[in-house]
Amino acid sequence: MLQTIKRNLQKSEKHRSLYLIIKKIKHYYGKTLIFNMRMFLRYIGISNFHYKNLKKLKNTNENQRCFIIATGPSLTIEDLNKVRDEKTFGMNSLCKIYGEIGWETTYYGIQDTYVYEKLKGDIASIKKSTIIIGDSIKDSWEDYQKKWCSYPLNMLNHLVTYEDLTADFSENSYMKVYDGYTITYSLIQIAVYMGFKEIVLMGCDCNYSDNKDNQHFVSSGVFDSTYKTAGKRMMFAYEKAKEFADANNIMIYNATRGGMLEVFPRVDLDEILNLKVNK
């Protein structure tokens, strides 16, 4: 009965606004309240064991540089291999090529439940990367406790609608990590929590094709049906990251070859690595 009412409200343009109001109330006064209560318990020292491994990472890389490697189609194997000796964050489907390139990123992050379901086997095969996983993924609590670093993901209103853009930036990932419409945004916050002062983005195209086979460097098997507006949402969030970085002497660079991300200063990957390129 309730499901029927829900479907009818969703389908009817006349009642859609009512449906969104009900959904927002449920989100803000339900999930948000629970999230804040749990955060308060961590704040007063009643630790949640799900996040204890993440807490160990705080300031472990003070004043160092890292590379956050997204999975945009501009990414290449050649560029990946150039940063194999750097501190690196991989994400999502990048784990599918660890065997091919012969090395793993220092850290590996994932938070999308649907992507996780497609990649469970590949993630289970990861041997060296420190796995950092959003607590939005609920089926691996035992792994969180034993070896993975779970983080508290605050979805803001993103579970309700993509129409009202919201974003914020957290400097304390043990308390909260704000969703910025992409795992890349979450990993930037976590990198700051770990003490990195220079963050270089790679493969961060921020624009998607309607071609299912050309949305990512390596396909996860999940097609983003919101590809037409995804870039706009990401840019909105990245502006928040830029504001925080500028105010806290943190440098965020974009070494992506192409793409539409212009929020952060563009840098040439070869130059920032001081590599000699044969021309």
TORVEX-6658 format. One record per residue: residue in one letter; x, y, z of N, C-alpha, C in turn. Coordinates in steps of 0.1 Angstrom, whole numbers, plus 2048, in hexadecimal, padded with zeros to 3 digits. Layout:
! TORVEX-6658
('A',(X,Y,Z),(X,Y,Z),(X,Y,Z)),
...
//
This chain:
! TORVEX-6658
('M',(808,7F4,800),(800,800,800),(809,80D,800)),
('L',(812,80D,809),(81B,819,80A),(824,81A,7FE)),
('Q',(828,80F,7F8),(830,80F,7EC),(828,814,7E0)),
('T',(81C,811,7E0),(813,815,7D5),(811,824,7D6)),
('I',(80F,82A,7E2),(80D,838,7E4),(81A,83F,7E0)),
('K',(826,83A,7E4),(833,83F,7E0),(835,840,7D1)),
('R',(831,835,7CA),(833,835,7BC),(82A,83F,7B5)),
('N',(81E,840,7BA),(814,84A,7B4),(819,858,7B6)),
('L',(81E,85B,7C2),(823,869,7C5),(82F,86C,7BC)),
('Q',(838,862,7B9),(843,864,7B1),(840,867,7A3)),
('K',(836,860,79E),(832,861,790),(82A,86E,78D)),
('S',(823,872,796),(81A,87E,794),(822,88B,796)),
('E',(822,893,78B),(829,8A0,78C),(822,8A9,796)),
('K',(815,8A8,797),(80D,8B0,7A0),(811,8AD,7AF)),
('H',(815,8A0,7B2),(817,89D,7C0),(826,89B,7C2)),
('R',(82F,89D,7B8),(83D,89A,7BA),(843,8A3,7C5)),
('S',(83F,8B0,7C5),(844,8B9,7D0),(840,8B4,7DE)),
('L',(834,8AE,7DF),(830,8A9,7EC),(839,89D,7EF)),
('Y',(83C,894,7E5),(844,889,7E7),(852,88D,7EC)),
('L',(858,897,7E6),(865,89C,7EA),(865,8A2,7F8)),
('I',(85B,8A9,7FC),(85A,8AE,809),(859,8A3,813)),
('I',(851,899,811),(851,88D,81A),(85E,886,81B)),
('K',(865,885,80F),(872,87E,80F),(87C,886,817)),
('K',(87C,893,815),(886,89C,81C),(884,89B,82B)),
('I',(877,89B,830),(874,89A,83E),(87A,88D,843)),
('K',(877,882,83C),(87C,875,840),(88B,875,841)),
('H',(892,87C,837),(8A0,87C,837),(8A6,884,842)),
('Y',(8A1,891,843),(8A7,89A,84D),(8A4,896,85B)),
('Y',(898,892,85E),(894,88F,86C),(896,880,86F)),
('G',(89A,878,866),(89C,86A,868),(8AB,867,867)),
('K',(8B0,866,85B),(8BE,862,859),(8C8,86C,85E)),
('T',(8C4,879,85C),(8CE,884,861),(8CE,884,870)),
('L',(8C3,882,876),(8C3,882,885),(8CC,876,88A)),
('I',(8CA,86B,885),(8D2,85F,889),(8E1,861,886)),
('F',(8E4,867,87A),(8F2,86A,877),(8F8,873,881)),
('N',(8F1,87E,884),(8F6,888,88E),(8F8,882,89C)),
('M',(8EF,87A,8A0),(8F0,873,8AD),(8FC,86B,8AE)),
('R',(8FF,863,8A3),(90B,85A,8A3),(917,863,8A3)),
('M',(917,86E,89C),(922,877,89B),(925,87D,8A9)),
('F',(91B,880,8B0),(91C,886,8BD),(923,87C,8C7)),
('L',(91F,86F,8C6),(925,865,8CE),(934,864,8CC)),
('R',(937,865,8BF),(946,864,8BC),(94D,871,8C1)),
('Y',(946,87C,8C1),(94C,888,8C5),(94F,888,8D4)),
('I',(946,882,8DC),(948,881,8EB),(950,875,8EF)),
('G',(955,86E,8E5),(95F,863,8E8),(959,855,8E9)),
('I',(94C,854,8E6),(946,847,8E5),(947,842,8D7)),
('S',(953,83B,8D5),(957,839,8C7),(94E,82E,8C0)),
('N',(94B,830,8B4),(945,825,8AC),(950,81D,8A5)),
('F',(950,810,8A8),(95B,808,8A3),(95C,808,894)),
('H',(951,80B,88D),(952,80B,87E),(95C,814,878)),
('Y',(95F,81F,880),(968,829,87B),(976,82A,881)),
('K',(979,820,889),(986,820,891),(992,81F,888)),
('N',(991,818,87D),(99C,817,873),(99E,824,86C)),
('L',(994,82B,869),(995,838,863),(99C,842,86C)),
('K',(999,841,878),(99F,84B,882),(9AE,849,883)),
('K',(9B3,83D,880),(9C1,83A,881),(9C8,842,876)),
('L',(9C1,846,86B),(9C7,84C,860),(9C9,85B,862)),
('K',(9C4,861,86C),(9C4,86F,86E),(9D3,874,86F)),
('N',(9D6,87E,866),(9E3,885,866),(9EF,87B,863)),
('T',(9EC,870,85D),(9F7,866,85A),(9FF,86B,84E)),
('N',(9FB,875,847),(A02,879,83B),(A04,889,83B)),
('E',(A07,88E,847),(A08,89D,848),(A11,8A3,83E)),
('N',(A0C,8AD,838),(A14,8B6,82E),(A19,8AE,822)),
('Q',(A13,8A3,81F),(A17,89B,813),(A0E,89E,807)),
('R',(A12,897,7FC),(A0A,898,7F0),(A04,88B,7ED)),
('C',(9F8,88C,7E7),(9F1,880,7E2),(9EA,882,7D5)),
('F',(9E7,877,7CE),(9E0,877,7C1),(9D3,870,7C3)),
('I',(9C8,877,7C0),(9BB,870,7C1),(9B7,86D,7B2)),
('I',(9B6,860,7AF),(9B4,85C,7A2),(9A6,858,79F)),
('A',(99E,860,798),(991,85D,794),(991,854,788)),
('T',(985,851,783),(984,847,778),(97E,84D,76C)),
('G',(981,85A,769),(97C,860,75D),(983,85A,751)),
('P',(97D,85A,745),(982,854,739),(98F,85A,734)),
('S',(993,865,739),(9A0,86B,735),(9AC,864,73B)),
('L',(9AA,85D,746),(9B5,856,74D),(9BB,84C,744)),
('T',(9C8,84A,745),(9D0,840,73D),(9D8,837,746)),
('I',(9DB,82B,741),(9E5,823,749),(9F2,829,74A)),
('E',(9F7,830,740),(A04,837,741),(A04,841,74C)),
('D',(9F9,849,74E),(9F9,853,759),(9F8,84C,766)),
('L',(9F1,841,767),(9F0,839,773),(9FE,835,778)),
('N',(A05,82F,76F),(A13,82A,772),(A1C,835,776)),
('K',(A1A,841,772),(A23,84C,776),(A22,84F,785)),
('V',(A17,84C,78B),(A15,84F,799),(A15,843,7A3)),
('R',(A1A,838,79E),(A1A,82C,7A6),(A23,82D,7B2)),
('D',(A2C,836,7B3),(A35,837,7BF),(A30,843,7C7)),
('E',(A25,849,7C4),(A1F,854,7CC),(A15,84F,7D6)),
('K',(A10,857,7DF),(A05,854,7E7),(9F8,856,7DF)),
('T',(9F0,84C,7DD),(9E5,84C,7D3),(9D8,847,7DA)),
('F',(9CD,84D,7D5),(9C0,848,7D8),(9B9,843,7CB)),
('G',(9B5,837,7CB),(9AD,832,7C0),(99F,831,7C4)),
('M',(996,82E,7BB),(988,82E,7BE),(980,825,7B4)),
('N',(975,821,7B9),(96B,81A,7B0),(971,80F,7A7)),
('S',(96F,810,79A),(973,806,791),(982,805,78F)),
('L',(98A,80E,794),(999,80E,792),(99F,801,797)),
('C',(998,7FB,7A1),(99D,7EE,7A7),(99D,7E3,79D)),
('K',(996,7E5,792),(995,7DA,788),(9A2,7D8,780)),
('I',(9AA,7E3,780),(9B6,7E2,778),(9C3,7E1,781)),
('Y',(9C2,7DF,78E),(9CD,7DE,796),(9D6,7D2,791)),
('G',(9D0,7C7,78E),(9D8,7BC,789),(9DF,7BF,77C)),
('E',(9D8,7C6,773),(9DE,7CA,766),(9EA,7D3,768)),
('I',(9E9,7DD,770),(9F4,7E6,772),(9FF,7E1,77B)),
('G',(9FC,7D7,783),(A06,7D1,78C),(A09,7D9,799)),
('W',(A00,7E2,79D),(A01,7E9,7A9),(9F3,7EE,7AE)),
('E',(9F2,7F1,7BA),(9E6,7F6,7C0),(9E8,804,7C6)),
('T',(9DE,80C,7C5),(9DF,81A,7CB),(9E0,818,7DA)),
('T',(9E6,822,7E0),(9E8,822,7EF),(9DB,820,7F6)),
('Y',(9D1,827,7F2),(9C4,827,7F8),(9BA,824,7ED)),
('Y',(9AF,81E,7F1),(9A4,81B,7E7),(997,81F,7ED)),
('G',(98E,827,7E7),(982,82C,7ED),(976,828,7E4)),
('I',(96B,826,7EB),(95E,823,7E5),(953,826,7EE)),
('Q',(947,82B,7E9),(93C,82F,7F1),(92F,82C,7EB)),
('D',(92E,82A,7DE),(922,827,7D7),(91E,819,7D8)),
('T',(912,816,7DE),(90E,808,7E0),(90D,800,7D3)),
('Y',(907,806,7C9),(905,7FF,7BC),(913,7FC,7B6)),
('V',(91C,805,7B6),(92A,802,7B1),(930,7F8,7B9)),
('Y',(92F,7F8,7C6),(935,7EE,7CF),(930,7E0,7CC)),
('E',(923,7DF,7C9),(91D,7D2,7C6),(924,7CC,7B9)),
('K',(927,7D5,7B0),(92D,7D0,7A3),(93C,7CC,7A5)),
('L',(942,7D2,7AF),(951,7D1,7B1),(955,7C9,7BD)),
('K',(94C,7C2,7C3),(94F,7BB,7D0),(95A,7B1,7CE)),
('G',(95A,7AA,7C3),(964,7A0,7C1),(972,7A6,7BF)),
('D',(973,7B1,7B7),(97F,7B8,7B5),(985,7BE,7C2)),
('I',(97C,7C4,7CA),(980,7CA,7D6),(985,7BF,7E0)),
('A',(97F,7B4,7E0),(984,7A9,7E8),(992,7A4,7E4)),
('S',(996,7A7,7D8),(9A3,7A3,7D3),(9AE,7AD,7D6)),
('I',(9AA,7B9,7DB),(9B4,7C3,7DE),(9BD,7BE,7EA)),
('K',(9CA,7BF,7E8),(9D4,7B9,7F2),(9DB,7C4,7FA)),
('K',(9DE,7CF,7F4),(9E7,7D9,7FA),(9E0,7E6,7FE)),
('S',(9D7,7EA,7F6),(9D0,7F7,7F8),(9C9,7F8,805)),
('T',(9C9,803,80C),(9C1,805,818),(9B3,809,812)),
('I',(9A9,801,815),(99B,803,810),(994,80C,819)),
('I',(98E,817,813),(987,821,81A),(979,821,814)),
('I',(96F,81E,81C),(962,81B,817),(957,823,81E)),
('G',(94E,829,817),(943,830,81D),(939,827,825)),
('D',(934,82C,830),(92B,823,838),(91D,823,831)),
('S',(91C,829,826),(90F,827,81E),(90F,819,819)),
('I',(91A,812,818),(91A,804,814),(919,7FB,821)),
('K',(90F,7F4,822),(90B,7EE,82F),(90E,7DF,831)),
('D',(913,7D8,826),(913,7CA,827),(921,7C4,82B)),
('S',(92A,7CD,830),(938,7C8,833),(93D,7CD,840)),
('W',(934,7CE,84A),(938,7D3,857),(944,7CB,85D)),
('E',(944,7BE,85B),(94F,7B6,861),(95C,7BB,85A)),
('D',(95C,7BD,84D),(969,7C2,847),(96C,7D0,84C)),
('Y',(962,7D8,84E),(965,7E6,853),(96E,7E4,860)),
('Q',(969,7DC,869),(96F,7DA,876),(97D,7D5,875)),
('K',(97F,7CB,86D),(98C,7C4,86C),(996,7CB,865)),
('K',(993,7D0,859),(99E,7D6,851),(99B,7E2,848)),
('W',(98E,7E4,846),(98B,7F0,83D),(989,7FC,846)),
('C',(98A,808,83F),(988,815,846),(97A,81A,842)),
('S',(970,819,84A),(963,81E,847),(962,82D,84B)),
('Y',(95B,835,843),(959,843,847),(94A,846,847)),
('P',(946,84F,850),(938,853,851),(934,85D,846)),
('L',(92D,858,83D),(929,860,831),(91C,868,834)),
('N',(91D,875,834),(911,87E,835),(90C,881,827)),
('M',(901,87C,824),(8FB,87D,816),(8F4,88B,814)),
('L',(8F4,893,81E),(8EC,8A0,81D),(8DE,89D,818)),
('N',(8DA,8A4,80E),(8CD,8A1,809),(8CE,899,7FB)),
('H',(8D9,893,7F9),(8DB,88D,7EC),(8D3,881,7EA)),
('L',(8CE,87B,7F5),(8C6,86F,7F3),(8B8,873,7EF)),
('V',(8B5,880,7F1),(8A7,885,7EF),(8A5,88A,7E0)),
('T',(8AE,893,7DC),(8AD,899,7CF),(8BA,89E,7CA)),
('Y',(8BD,89E,7BD),(8C9,8A4,7B8),(8C6,8B2,7B3)),
('E',(8B9,8B7,7B5),(8B5,8C4,7B0),(8BB,8CF,7B9)),
('D',(8BB,8CD,7C6),(8C0,8D8,7CF),(8CE,8D4,7D3)),
('L',(8D8,8DB,7CD),(8E6,8D8,7CF),(8EA,8DC,7DD)),
('T',(8F1,8D3,7E4),(8F7,8D6,7F1),(904,8D0,7F2)),
('A',(90D,8D6,7F9),(91A,8D0,7FB),(921,8D7,807)),
('D',(929,8D0,80E),(931,8D5,819),(93E,8CE,819)),
('F',(948,8D2,821),(955,8CC,822),(959,8C9,830)),
('S',(95D,8BD,833),(960,8B9,841),(96F,8B7,842)),
('E',(975,8BD,84C),(983,8BB,84F),(986,8B0,859)),
('N',(97B,8AA,85E),(97C,89F,868),(974,893,863)),
('S',(97A,88B,85B),(973,87F,855),(96E,875,85F)),
('Y',(974,875,86B),(96F,86C,876),(961,870,87A)),
('M',(95E,87D,87A),(951,882,87D),(947,881,872)),
('K',(94C,885,866),(943,885,85A),(94B,887,84D)),
('V',(946,881,843),(94B,884,835),(93F,888,82D)),
('Y',(93F,894,827),(934,899,820),(934,893,811)),
('D',(929,88E,80D),(928,88A,7FF),(928,896,7F6)),
('G',(930,896,7EC),(930,8A0,7E2),(92D,89C,7D4)),
('Y',(924,892,7D3),(91F,88C,7C7),(929,883,7C0)),
('T',(934,880,7C7),(93F,878,7C1),(948,873,7CC)),
('I',(94D,867,7CA),(957,861,7D4),(964,86A,7D4)),
('T',(967,870,7C9),(973,878,7C9),(972,883,7D3)),
('Y',(967,889,7D5),(965,894,7DF),(967,88E,7ED)),
('S',(962,883,7F0),(964,87C,7FD),(972,87A,7FF)),
('L',(97A,875,7F5),(988,872,7F7),(990,87E,7F9)),
('I',(98C,88A,7F4),(993,896,7F6),(992,89A,805)),
('Q',(986,898,80B),(985,89B,819),(98D,891,822)),
('I',(98D,885,81E),(995,87B,825),(9A4,87E,824)),
('A',(9A8,882,818),(9B6,885,816),(9BA,891,81F)),
('V',(9B1,89B,821),(9B4,8A6,82A),(9B5,8A1,838)),
('Y',(9AC,898,83C),(9AC,892,849),(9B9,88B,84C)),
('M',(9BF,885,842),(9CB,87E,843),(9D8,887,843)),
('G',(9D6,894,841),(9E0,89D,842),(9E7,8A2,835)),
('F',(9E2,89C,829),(9E8,8A0,81C),(9E5,8AF,81A)),
('K',(9F0,8B6,815),(9EF,8C4,812),(9EF,8C7,803)),
('E',(9F2,8BD,7FB),(9F2,8BF,7ED),(9EA,8B3,7E7)),
('I',(9DF,8B6,7E0),(9D7,8AC,7DB),(9D6,8AE,7CC)),
('V',(9D9,8A3,7C4),(9D9,8A4,7B6),(9CE,89B,7B0)),
('L',(9C5,8A0,7A9),(9BA,898,7A3),(9BE,893,795)),
('M',(9BB,886,792),(9BD,881,785),(9B1,87A,780)),
('G',(9AE,879,773),(9A3,873,76E),(996,878,773)),
('C',(996,885,776),(98A,88B,77C),(983,894,771)),
('D',(97D,88D,767),(978,893,75C),(96B,89C,75F)),
('C',(963,896,768),(956,89D,76C),(94C,89F,760)),
('N',(94E,898,756),(943,898,74B),(942,889,746)),
('Y',(935,886,744),(932,878,741),(92B,877,733)),
('S',(92E,86C,72C),(928,869,720),(91B,861,722)),
('D',(912,862,718),(907,859,718),(90A,84B,713)),
('N',(917,849,710),(91C,83C,70C),(920,834,718)),
('K',(919,829,71B),(91C,821,727),(92A,81C,727)),
('D',(930,81B,71C),(93E,815,71B),(949,820,71C)),
('N',(944,82D,71D),(94E,838,71D),(94C,842,728)),
('Q',(946,83D,733),(944,846,73E),(950,846,747)),
('H',(958,83B,747),(963,83A,751),(96F,833,74A)),
('F',(97A,835,750),(987,82F,74B),(985,820,74B)),
('V',(980,81B,756),(97D,80D,757),(96E,80C,75C)),
('S',(966,805,755),(958,804,759),(955,7FC,765)),
('S',(94D,801,76E),(949,7FA,77A),(93D,7F1,778)),
('G',(936,7F4,76C),(92A,7ED,769),(91D,7F4,76D)),
('V',(920,801,773),(914,809,777),(914,815,76E)),
('F',(909,818,768),(907,823,75F),(901,82F,766)),
('D',(907,83A,766),(901,846,76D),(8F7,84D,764)),
('S',(8EA,84A,767),(8DF,850,75F),(8DE,85F,761)),
('T',(8E4,864,76B),(8E4,873,76D),(8EF,87A,767)),
('Y',(8F5,874,75D),(902,879,757),(900,888,752)),
('K',(8F5,88C,74E),(8F3,899,748),(8F5,8A4,752)),
('T',(8F2,8A1,75F),(8F3,8AC,769),(8FE,8A8,774)),
('A',(904,89D,773),(90E,899,77D),(91A,8A3,77E)),
('G',(91E,8A8,773),(92A,8B1,773),(926,8BE,77B)),
('K',(91A,8C3,779),(916,8CF,780),(916,8CD,78F)),
('R',(911,8C1,793),(911,8BE,7A2),(91F,8BD,7A7)),
('M',(928,8B7,7A0),(936,8B5,7A5),(93D,8C3,7A6)),
('M',(93B,8CC,79C),(941,8D9,79C),(93C,8E1,7A8)),
('F',(930,8E0,7AC),(92A,8E7,7B7),(932,8E2,7C4)),
('A',(934,8D5,7C5),(93B,8D0,7D1),(94A,8D4,7D1)),
('Y',(950,8D3,7C5),(95E,8D6,7C5),(961,8E4,7C8)),
('E',(958,8ED,7C6),(959,8FB,7CA),(95B,8FC,7D9)),
('K',(953,8F4,7E0),(954,8F3,7EF),(962,8EE,7F3)),
('A',(967,8E4,7EC),(974,8DF,7EF),(97F,8EA,7ED)),
('K',(97D,8F1,7E2),(987,8FC,7DF),(987,906,7EA)),
('E',(97B,90A,7EE),(97A,914,7F9),(981,910,806)),
('F',(97F,903,809),(986,8FE,815),(995,8FD,813)),
('A',(999,8F8,808),(9A7,8F7,805),(9AE,905,805)),
('D',(9A8,90F,7FF),(9AE,91C,7FF),(9B0,922,80D)),
('A',(9A6,91F,815),(9A6,924,823),(9AF,91D,82C)),
('N',(9B4,911,828),(9BC,909,831),(9CA,905,82B)),
('N',(9CF,90D,822),(9DC,90B,81C),(9DE,8FD,816)),
('I',(9D3,8F8,810),(9D4,8EA,809),(9D3,8ED,7FA)),
('M',(9DB,8E7,7F3),(9DB,8E8,7E4),(9D4,8DC,7DE)),
('I',(9CA,8DF,7D6),(9C4,8D4,7CE),(9C6,8D8,7BF)),
('Y',(9CC,8CF,7B8),(9CF,8D1,7A9),(9C7,8C7,7A1)),
('N',(9C5,8CA,795),(9BF,8C1,78B),(9C8,8BE,780)),
('A',(9CD,8B1,780),(9D6,8AC,776),(9CF,8A4,76C)),
('T',(9C2,8A5,76B),(9BA,89D,761),(9BD,8A2,753)),
('R',(9BE,899,74A),(9C0,89D,73C),(9B3,89F,735)),
('G',(9AF,8AC,735),(9A2,8AF,72F),(997,8B0,73A)),
('G',(98B,8AD,736),(980,8AE,740),(97B,8BC,741)),
('M',(971,8BE,74A),(96B,8CB,74C),(96E,8D1,75A)),
('L',(976,8CB,762),(979,8D0,76F),(983,8DB,76F)),
('E',(97E,8E8,772),(987,8F3,772),(987,8FA,77F)),
('V',(981,8F4,789),(980,8FA,797),(98E,8FB,79D)),
('F',(996,8F1,79B),(9A4,8F1,7A0),(9AE,8F4,795)),
('P',(9BA,8FA,799),(9C4,8FD,78F),(9C8,8F0,787)),
('R',(9CA,8F2,77B),(9CE,8E7,772),(9DD,8E6,773)),
('V',(9E2,8DA,773),(9F1,8D7,773),(9F3,8CC,769)),
('D',(9FF,8CC,764),(A04,8C1,75B),(A09,8B6,764)),
('L',(A04,8AA,762),(A09,89E,76B),(A18,89C,76A)),
('D',(A1D,89D,75E),(A2C,89A,75D),(A34,8A5,764)),
('E',(A2F,8B1,763),(A37,8BC,76A),(A36,8BB,779)),
('I',(A2A,8B8,77E),(A29,8B7,78D),(A31,8AB,792)),
('L',(A33,8A1,78A),(A3B,896,78E),(A4A,897,78B)),
('N',(A4D,8A3,784),(A5B,8A5,780),(A60,89A,777)),
('L',(A58,895,76E),(A5C,88B,765),(A62,891,758)),
('K',(A6C,88A,753),(A71,88E,746),(A69,886,73B)),
('V',(A63,88E,733),(A5B,887,729),(A62,888,71B)),
('N',(A63,87C,715),(A6A,87B,708),(A60,880,6FD)),
('K',(A64,88A,6F6),(A5B,88F,6EB),(A60,88B,6DE)),
//
